[in-house]
Amino acid sequence: MAVSYGKGRQLACGLVLASTLLAGQAFALAPEHEMRRLMLATEEAVAAESWGEAGEYLNRLQQLEGNKPADYFYYRGRVMYQAKHLNEAQSALEAYVTSAGTDGSHYQEALKLITDVEKARSEQAVSPQSANGDAGKIAVIEPAGDRQIESLRELYLADSDREALSLHLNSLLEVAGWREDQTIVQVDMPADIEYRVSTDDSAVNVQEIRRDSDGRVVRKNQSLSVYGINPQVEWACEAAATTCWVYDPRDGSRLLQLAMNRRQTQEIAQTLGRLIRNLQDPAGS
């Protein structure tokens, strides 16, 4: 009986181990399945108004390779609106409407939310910057205060200001890709030119991703050392070229080629400036 009991315990342990391994394998989903799983989780979190949970799922979706479904931008718009990040909320909602069109299941609600965003922005338009107006030429972005960065940390569930700023910048860039054909824009199809950023201790690393008409992809990387440069990042939009630019703070050359959207480009330049200043501060986190 002792031998039988020992074998029984070995079998039970083996089953536990096998179950653990299988459970681990269940999380190793292919990207397309993981994207669908996270989209379902996001939908449920938004329906329950669990905005922090929804934000976490959206952060994980953002980091997945592959084209995002149109509904991703709708849910991101809702979460950003709840977090009072009005520029990004409007960009995401506009991207959803453009992609999904009138047949989109959230089309009407997205239009209503865009109106709500505009009303909320009007209520904030009493700031000195708004009173100065927009001359339409080169704009200089002042890095925002600690309160806004704290809000970003809460939104992205980030452990540091640096992580929050990096996530926010990539989130903005995701919907700002430049397209040669501006007549048909589908956010679930990749742009002709798009960017991703990362950081190390003393540099912002920018990856440019270019796609040609044959579907070939060329990736080019450059590293911007943050020491000795001005964190006030300049930008401009050229209506004739249907392009907005963010300029390299090292020498004023063109750094990022973006879609023709002034508000969106302004926030990208602002967030890049905040990130540079954070890296320049040895005590920055």
C-alpha positions as CSV (number, residue, x, y, z in Angstrom):
1,M,0.0,0.0,0.0
2,A,2.9,2.3,0.8
3,V,4.3,1.9,-2.7
4,S,0.8,2.5,-4.2
5,Y,0.4,5.7,-2.1
6,G,3.9,6.9,-3.3
7,K,3.0,6.3,-6.9
8,G,-0.3,8.1,-6.4
9,R,1.5,11.1,-5.0
10,Q,3.9,11.1,-7.9
11,L,1.0,10.9,-10.3
12,A,-0.8,13.8,-8.6
13,C,2.4,15.9,-8.6
14,G,2.8,15.1,-12.3
15,L,-0.7,16.2,-13.1
16,V,-0.3,19.4,-11.1
17,L,3.0,20.2,-13.0
18,A,1.3,19.4,-16.3
19,S,-1.6,21.6,-15.5
20,T,0.8,24.4,-14.6
21,L,2.6,24.0,-17.9
22,L,-0.6,24.0,-19.8
23,A,-1.8,27.1,-18.0
24,G,1.4,28.8,-18.9
25,Q,1.0,27.8,-22.5
26,A,-2.5,29.2,-22.6
27,F,-1.1,32.7,-22.1
28,A,1.4,32.3,-25.0
29,L,-1.2,33.2,-27.6
30,A,-0.3,34.2,-31.2
31,P,-0.6,38.0,-31.6
32,E,-3.8,37.9,-33.5
33,H,-5.5,35.9,-30.8
34,E,-4.0,38.0,-28.0
35,M,-5.3,41.1,-29.8
36,R,-8.8,39.7,-29.9
37,R,-8.6,38.6,-26.2
38,L,-7.5,42.0,-25.1
39,M,-10.2,43.7,-27.2
40,L,-12.8,41.6,-25.5
41,A,-11.3,42.4,-22.1
42,T,-11.3,46.1,-23.0
43,E,-14.9,46.1,-24.1
44,E,-16.0,44.4,-20.8
45,A,-14.0,46.9,-18.7
46,V,-15.5,49.9,-20.5
47,A,-19.0,48.5,-20.2
48,A,-18.4,48.2,-16.4
49,E,-16.8,51.7,-16.4
50,S,-13.6,50.2,-15.0
51,W,-11.5,52.8,-16.7
52,G,-8.2,52.0,-15.1
53,E,-8.6,48.3,-16.1
54,A,-9.6,49.3,-19.6
55,G,-6.5,51.6,-19.8
56,E,-4.3,48.7,-18.8
57,Y,-5.7,46.5,-21.6
58,L,-5.3,49.3,-24.1
59,N,-1.7,49.8,-23.1
60,R,-1.0,46.1,-23.8
61,L,-2.8,46.3,-27.1
62,Q,-0.7,49.3,-28.1
63,Q,2.5,47.3,-27.7
64,L,1.3,44.4,-29.9
65,E,2.5,44.2,-33.5
66,G,-0.1,44.2,-36.2
67,N,-3.0,46.4,-37.3
68,K,-5.5,47.3,-34.7
69,P,-9.3,46.9,-35.3
70,A,-11.3,50.1,-35.6
71,D,-13.0,49.5,-32.3
72,Y,-9.6,49.8,-30.5
73,F,-9.7,53.6,-31.4
74,Y,-13.2,54.0,-30.1
75,Y,-12.4,52.4,-26.8
76,R,-9.2,54.4,-26.5
77,G,-11.1,57.6,-27.2
78,R,-13.6,56.8,-24.4
79,V,-10.8,56.0,-21.9
80,M,-8.9,59.2,-22.8
81,Y,-12.0,61.3,-22.5
82,Q,-12.6,59.9,-19.0
83,A,-9.0,60.7,-18.1
84,K,-9.5,64.3,-19.4
85,H,-6.8,63.9,-22.1
86,L,-9.0,65.7,-24.6
87,N,-6.6,66.0,-27.6
88,E,-5.9,62.3,-27.7
89,A,-9.5,61.4,-27.0
90,Q,-10.6,63.4,-30.1
91,S,-7.8,62.0,-32.3
92,A,-8.8,58.4,-31.4
93,L,-12.5,59.0,-31.9
94,E,-11.9,60.8,-35.2
95,A,-9.7,57.8,-36.3
96,Y,-12.5,55.5,-35.4
97,V,-15.1,57.4,-37.4
98,T,-12.8,57.7,-40.4
99,S,-12.1,54.0,-40.4
100,A,-15.5,52.5,-39.4
101,G,-17.7,55.0,-41.2
102,T,-21.4,55.1,-40.8
103,D,-21.6,51.3,-40.6
104,G,-19.5,51.2,-37.5
105,S,-21.4,49.8,-34.4
106,H,-20.2,52.8,-32.3
107,Y,-20.5,55.5,-35.1
108,Q,-23.3,57.6,-33.4
109,E,-21.8,57.4,-30.0
110,A,-18.4,58.4,-31.3
111,L,-19.8,61.5,-33.0
112,K,-21.6,62.4,-29.7
113,L,-18.3,62.0,-27.8
114,I,-16.4,64.2,-30.2
115,T,-19.0,66.9,-29.5
116,D,-18.5,66.3,-25.8
117,V,-14.8,66.7,-26.2
118,E,-15.2,69.9,-28.0
119,K,-17.4,71.3,-25.3
120,A,-14.9,70.2,-22.6
121,R,-12.1,71.9,-24.6
122,S,-14.2,75.1,-24.8
123,E,-14.5,75.1,-21.1
124,Q,-10.8,74.9,-20.7
125,A,-10.2,77.7,-23.3
126,V,-9.8,80.3,-20.6
127,S,-6.1,79.6,-20.2
128,P,-3.5,82.3,-21.2
129,Q,-2.3,80.2,-24.1
130,S,-5.7,80.0,-25.6
131,A,-6.1,83.8,-25.4
132,N,-2.9,84.3,-27.3
133,G,-4.3,82.3,-30.3
134,D,-2.4,80.3,-32.9
135,A,-0.4,82.2,-35.5
136,G,-0.2,79.2,-37.7
137,K,3.6,79.2,-38.1
138,I,6.3,77.6,-35.9
139,A,5.0,76.7,-32.4
140,V,7.2,76.3,-29.4
141,I,5.9,73.8,-26.8
142,E,6.6,74.3,-23.1
143,P,6.8,71.1,-21.1
144,A,3.7,70.6,-19.0
145,G,3.6,70.6,-15.2
146,D,3.9,67.8,-12.7
147,R,0.1,67.5,-12.3
148,Q,-0.3,66.5,-15.9
149,I,2.5,64.0,-15.8
150,E,0.9,62.5,-12.6
151,S,-2.3,62.1,-14.6
152,L,-0.4,60.3,-17.3
153,R,1.1,57.9,-14.7
154,E,-2.4,57.1,-13.5
155,L,-3.7,56.7,-17.0
156,Y,-1.0,54.3,-18.2
157,L,-0.5,52.6,-14.8
158,A,3.2,53.5,-15.2
159,D,5.8,53.1,-12.5
160,S,7.7,56.3,-13.5
161,D,7.1,59.6,-15.3
162,R,9.5,58.4,-18.0
163,E,7.5,55.3,-18.7
164,A,4.3,57.2,-18.8
165,L,5.6,59.8,-21.2
166,S,7.0,57.1,-23.5
167,L,3.7,55.3,-23.6
168,H,1.8,58.5,-24.2
169,L,4.1,59.5,-27.0
170,N,3.8,56.2,-28.8
171,S,0.0,56.3,-28.3
172,L,-0.1,59.7,-30.0
173,L,2.2,58.6,-32.8
174,E,0.0,55.6,-33.5
175,V,-2.8,57.7,-34.9
176,A,-0.6,60.4,-36.5
177,G,1.0,58.3,-39.3
178,W,1.6,60.1,-42.6
179,R,-0.2,58.8,-45.8
180,E,0.5,59.8,-49.3
181,D,-3.1,59.2,-50.3
182,Q,-5.1,61.4,-48.0
183,T,-8.4,60.6,-49.7
184,I,-8.8,57.2,-48.1
185,V,-7.6,56.7,-44.6
186,Q,-8.1,53.4,-42.8
187,V,-6.7,53.3,-39.3
188,D,-6.7,49.5,-39.4
189,M,-4.2,49.7,-42.3
190,P,-0.7,50.9,-41.6
191,A,0.4,54.4,-42.6
192,D,3.1,55.0,-45.2
193,I,5.3,56.6,-42.5
194,E,5.0,56.0,-38.8
195,Y,7.2,56.1,-35.7
196,R,8.0,54.4,-32.4
197,V,10.1,55.8,-29.6
198,S,12.0,54.3,-26.7
199,T,14.5,55.7,-24.2
200,D,17.7,54.8,-22.5
201,D,19.4,56.7,-19.7
202,S,20.5,59.6,-21.9
203,A,18.8,59.4,-25.3
204,V,15.5,59.2,-27.1
205,N,15.6,56.4,-29.7
206,V,13.3,57.0,-32.7
207,Q,12.4,54.3,-35.2
208,E,11.0,55.4,-38.5
209,I,8.9,52.8,-40.4
210,R,8.3,53.4,-44.1
211,R,6.1,51.3,-46.3
212,D,6.1,51.5,-50.1
213,S,3.3,50.7,-52.5
214,D,4.6,47.1,-52.9
215,G,4.3,46.5,-49.1
216,R,8.0,46.5,-48.5
217,V,9.0,47.9,-45.0
218,V,12.1,49.8,-44.3
219,R,13.0,50.6,-40.7
220,K,15.5,53.3,-39.8
221,N,16.7,54.0,-36.3
222,Q,18.4,57.1,-34.8
223,S,19.3,58.1,-31.3
224,L,18.9,61.6,-29.9
225,S,21.2,62.4,-27.0
226,V,19.3,64.7,-24.7
227,Y,22.3,66.5,-23.3
228,G,22.9,70.0,-24.5
229,I,19.6,70.4,-26.4
230,N,16.6,72.6,-25.8
231,P,13.6,70.6,-24.6
232,Q,11.3,73.2,-26.2
233,V,10.4,71.3,-29.3
234,E,9.3,73.2,-32.5
235,W,6.7,72.0,-35.0
236,A,4.9,73.3,-38.1
237,C,2.2,72.2,-40.6
238,E,2.3,72.8,-44.3
239,A,-1.1,72.8,-45.9
240,A,0.2,72.6,-49.4
241,A,2.1,69.4,-48.6
242,T,-0.7,68.0,-46.3
243,T,2.0,67.3,-43.8
244,C,3.0,68.4,-40.3
245,W,6.5,68.3,-39.0
246,V,8.2,67.9,-35.6
247,Y,11.7,69.4,-35.7
248,D,14.9,67.9,-34.3
249,P,15.8,69.9,-31.2
250,R,19.5,69.3,-32.0
251,D,19.7,71.2,-35.2
252,G,16.2,72.2,-36.3
253,S,16.0,69.7,-39.1
254,R,12.8,67.7,-39.8
255,L,12.5,64.8,-37.4
256,L,8.9,63.4,-37.7
257,Q,6.7,63.6,-40.7
258,L,3.1,63.4,-39.5
259,A,-0.5,63.6,-40.8
260,M,-2.0,67.0,-41.3
261,N,-3.4,67.6,-37.9
262,R,-2.2,70.7,-35.9
263,R,-3.7,69.7,-32.6
264,Q,-2.3,66.2,-32.8
265,T,1.2,67.4,-33.8
266,Q,1.3,70.0,-31.1
267,E,0.7,67.3,-28.4
268,I,3.3,65.1,-29.9
269,A,5.9,67.9,-29.8
270,Q,4.8,68.8,-26.3
271,T,5.2,65.2,-25.0
272,L,8.6,64.8,-26.7
273,G,9.7,68.0,-24.9
274,R,8.6,66.6,-21.6
275,L,10.4,63.3,-22.2
276,I,13.6,65.1,-23.1
277,R,13.4,67.2,-20.0
278,N,12.8,64.2,-17.9
279,L,15.9,62.5,-19.3
280,Q,18.0,65.6,-18.8
281,D,17.2,65.7,-15.1
282,P,19.4,63.2,-13.2
283,A,16.7,63.0,-10.5
284,G,14.0,62.4,-13.1
285,S,12.1,59.1,-13.0
